[in-house]
Amino acid sequence: MIYPPYRGCRALASRIDCLKGNWGFMTWIYQEYRGAMKYLLVVTLLSITFLSGCGTYNAKRESYMQDKVYVTKHYFGDAVSEPKFSHYELRADYKVSDDELKVSVDPIEIYTQRKERFAIKKAVSYKRYGPIRYSPTRCVIGVIGVFPVVFALIDNDYADSFKKACNKVYTWEREEKELPPEKAGVEAVSLERRDYRDSDGKLSLQLGVNGKIVNGVFLTGFKGGNRNDAYVWNINNWYDFSQLNNDESLSIKIINDRDGETLVKDLSIKKNESEVLIFKSKYDGVFHLYYYCRLCNANLTDNFYTDQEVLIWRTRSYLYKGDDSLSFVSSCIEDRFDHLRHGNVLVRKASTPKKLMELNSFMYDRYVPVRGVKSPDEPTPDQIRSCIRKKDLDLVIEEY
């Protein structure tokens, strides 16, 4: 039923008919626009919600942004008592450097003294700022409109900005402030003094080989409190390590007799360091020669050429002492094979036999060995010595 437009009701006699007509008119409006009214009601409720501040984000973060006071460090102030003697100590260490064994010895006295202890504290606080880019007007327009919602779905930056406009978003800035020092009680601290003199006791050093003492000396030169650090002695100055076998182990014991007390410090020299000390006292190093060919036929006679590096031979290891002139030896040996192309005789050397073995473990994996074919013989020890004499080198070799 279609109702006529709204009419005025002035006549009392027709008031009933007028009310009937107007009621029908209002019913017609409700039926025609009830969908739009529902949409308007939802928008109104959302707007009221946002405008009332119910959409406030991170306004409080007490769980991890509480103001606190931290202790950053402690330090000691003035002494509240005189130093009191506690005990003696004997400190010692060793170092193998430039093929020499150096031992440092430091007999000291330990005193205790009570001192005031202070704490340095830092106050950390958080200051809140915001709301950030909060705009109720823009929020309402964005909620009612269609395009802002669409943009928020496809653009993360726009969505973040839109969220801030509709919600109260806050941020905090961390502020730090160092507080004045505070007393944290009294504590006993240790003091080191170096007042040891030769007349105060007896200080000796013993060198051990495989657990047996082979050399012992008294350590002197201590004159009291004018010492700031340990004294260092070079063991090579009074013991010749060349008389030992290469596989023997070394150890050091330092004994200090002082005021009826005996202090002992044991030092074990590492195996590789012992090897260096003993070996380098006899020789300057170890080497071997090797001959390889590149872009040559594998059996050196009639095979096709290959671009692989073919290892033809490698000599045994030799110990040497003298100047570092092994390259002249390798060039002399190479002259024996000048009828071959692309061949080279090179030298591989190391400070100790163990280090040479470590080099061999991966250096020759790149070469293809030659087996079952006739190749130039590797040089004998006499041939190597002949090259040394020919080049007039100050070099002595020994088979390892």
ChimeraX attribute file (.defattr): number of C-alpha atoms within 10 A of each C-alpha:
attribute: neighborCount
match mode: 1-to-1
recipient: residues
	/A:1	5
	/A:2	7
	/A:3	14
	/A:4	11
	/A:5	8
	/A:6	13
	/A:7	11
	/A:8	9
	/A:9	15
	/A:10	9
	/A:11	9
	/A:12	8
	/A:13	9
	/A:14	10
	/A:15	13
	/A:16	11
	/A:17	11
	/A:18	18
	/A:19	14
	/A:20	10
	/A:21	17
	/A:22	18
	/A:23	13
	/A:24	17
	/A:25	17
	/A:26	13
	/A:27	11
	/A:28	16
	/A:29	11
	/A:30	13
	/A:31	9
	/A:32	11
	/A:33	10
	/A:34	12
	/A:35	11
	/A:36	11
	/A:37	12
	/A:38	11
	/A:39	11
	/A:40	13
	/A:41	12
	/A:42	12
	/A:43	15
	/A:44	13
	/A:45	11
	/A:46	15
	/A:47	19
	/A:48	14
	/A:49	13
	/A:50	19
	/A:51	17
	/A:52	11
	/A:53	13
	/A:54	12
	/A:55	15
	/A:56	16
	/A:57	15
	/A:58	13
	/A:59	15
	/A:60	13
	/A:61	9
	/A:62	9
	/A:63	6
	/A:64	7
	/A:65	14
	/A:66	11
	/A:67	13
	/A:68	11
	/A:69	14
	/A:70	13
	/A:71	12
	/A:72	10
	/A:73	11
	/A:74	15
	/A:75	13
	/A:76	18
	/A:77	13
	/A:78	9
	/A:79	16
	/A:80	13
	/A:81	11
	/A:82	11
	/A:83	16
	/A:84	13
	/A:85	13
	/A:86	13
	/A:87	10
	/A:88	17
	/A:89	15
	/A:90	16
	/A:91	14
	/A:92	19
	/A:93	16
	/A:94	17
	/A:95	14
	/A:96	16
	/A:97	11
	/A:98	9
	/A:99	16
	/A:100	19
	/A:101	18
	/A:102	16
	/A:103	20
	/A:104	15
	/A:105	20
	/A:106	19
	/A:107	22
	/A:108	18
	/A:109	17
	/A:110	16
	/A:111	18
	/A:112	18
	/A:113	17
	/A:114	19
	/A:115	19
	/A:116	17
	/A:117	19
	/A:118	18
	/A:119	19
	/A:120	17
	/A:121	18
	/A:122	18
	/A:123	14
	/A:124	16
	/A:125	17
	/A:126	15
	/A:127	11
	/A:128	13
	/A:129	12
	/A:130	12
	/A:131	18
	/A:132	14
	/A:133	16
	/A:134	19
	/A:135	17
	/A:136	20
	/A:137	12
	/A:138	14
	/A:139	21
	/A:140	19
	/A:141	12
	/A:142	18
	/A:143	16
	/A:144	17
	/A:145	11
	/A:146	10
	/A:147	11
	/A:148	17
	/A:149	15
	/A:150	12
	/A:151	14
	/A:152	17
	/A:153	11
	/A:154	10
	/A:155	10
	/A:156	11
	/A:157	11
	/A:158	15
	/A:159	17
	/A:160	11
	/A:161	15
	/A:162	22
	/A:163	18
	/A:164	22
	/A:165	22
	/A:166	26
	/A:167	24
	/A:168	22
	/A:169	19
	/A:170	18
	/A:171	15
	/A:172	14
	/A:173	10
	/A:174	11
	/A:175	11
	/A:176	13
	/A:177	11
	/A:178	14
	/A:179	14
	/A:180	11
	/A:181	15
	/A:182	12
	/A:183	15
	/A:184	14
	/A:185	11
	/A:186	15
	/A:187	14
	/A:188	17
	/A:189	14
	/A:190	13
	/A:191	14
	/A:192	12
	/A:193	15
	/A:194	19
	/A:195	15
	/A:196	20
	/A:197	15
	/A:198	13
	/A:199	11
	/A:200	14
	/A:201	14
	/A:202	16
	/A:203	21
	/A:204	15
	/A:205	21
	/A:206	17
	/A:207	19
	/A:208	19
	/A:209	15
	/A:210	11
	/A:211	12
	/A:212	11
	/A:213	14
	/A:214	11
	/A:215	14
	/A:216	16
	/A:217	13
	/A:218	11
	/A:219	17
	/A:220	13
	/A:221	9
	/A:222	19
	/A:223	14
	/A:224	14
	/A:225	11
	/A:226	10
	/A:227	14
	/A:228	9
	/A:229	12
	/A:230	16
	/A:231	16
	/A:232	14
	/A:233	15
	/A:234	15
	/A:235	17
	/A:236	14
	/A:237	10
	/A:238	11
	/A:239	13
	/A:240	13
	/A:241	18
	/A:242	14
	/A:243	10
	/A:244	15
	/A:245	11
	/A:246	18
	/A:247	13
	/A:248	13
	/A:249	20
	/A:250	22
	/A:251	18
	/A:252	22
	/A:253	17
	/A:254	23
	/A:255	18
	/A:256	19
	/A:257	14
	/A:258	16
	/A:259	10
	/A:260	7
	/A:261	10
	/A:262	14
	/A:263	16
	/A:264	17
	/A:265	16
	/A:266	14
	/A:267	16
	/A:268	14
	/A:269	18
	/A:270	12
	/A:271	12
	/A:272	13
	/A:273	18
	/A:274	23
	/A:275	21
	/A:276	22
	/A:277	24
	/A:278	24
	/A:279	24
	/A:280	20
	/A:281	17
	/A:282	17
	/A:283	19
	/A:284	17
	/A:285	22
	/A:286	24
	/A:287	21
	/A:288	18
	/A:289	23
	/A:290	19
	/A:291	21
	/A:292	21
	/A:293	23
	/A:294	18
	/A:295	15
	/A:296	22
	/A:297	17
	/A:298	25
	/A:299	18
	/A:300	18
	/A:301	11
	/A:302	9
	/A:303	10
	/A:304	11
	/A:305	13
	/A:306	13
	/A:307	11
	/A:308	16
	/A:309	19
	/A:310	22
	/A:311	21
	/A:312	25
	/A:313	19
	/A:314	18
	/A:315	16
	/A:316	15
	/A:317	19
	/A:318	18
	/A:319	22
	/A:320	21
	/A:321	16
	/A:322	14
	/A:323	11
	/A:324	13
	/A:325	13
	/A:326	21
	/A:327	13
	/A:328	17
	/A:329	23
	/A:330	21
	/A:331	15
	/A:332	19
	/A:333	21
	/A:334	16
	/A:335	11
	/A:336	11
	/A:337	14
	/A:338	11
	/A:339	8
	/A:340	12
	/A:341	13
	/A:342	12
	/A:343	20
	/A:344	19
	/A:345	21
	/A:346	19
	/A:347	18
	/A:348	18
	/A:349	20
	/A:350	17
	/A:351	16
	/A:352	22
	/A:353	21
	/A:354	14
	/A:355	14
	/A:356	18
	/A:357	13
	/A:358	11
	/A:359	14
	/A:360	12
	/A:361	9
	/A:362	9
	/A:363	11
	/A:364	14
	/A:365	10
	/A:366	11
	/A:367	15
	/A:368	15
	/A:369	15
	/A:370	16
	/A:371	12
	/A:372	6
	/A:373	11
	/A:374	11
	/A:375	14
	/A:376	12
	/A:377	9
	/A:378	16
	/A:379	17
	/A:380	11
	/A:381	15
	/A:382	9
	/A:383	14
	/A:384	17
	/A:385	18
	/A:386	15
	/A:387	18
	/A:388	20
	/A:389	13
	/A:390	12
	/A:391	13
	/A:392	10
	/A:393	17
	/A:394	12
	/A:395	15
	/A:396	15
	/A:397	19
	/A:398	13
	/A:399	10
	/A:400	11
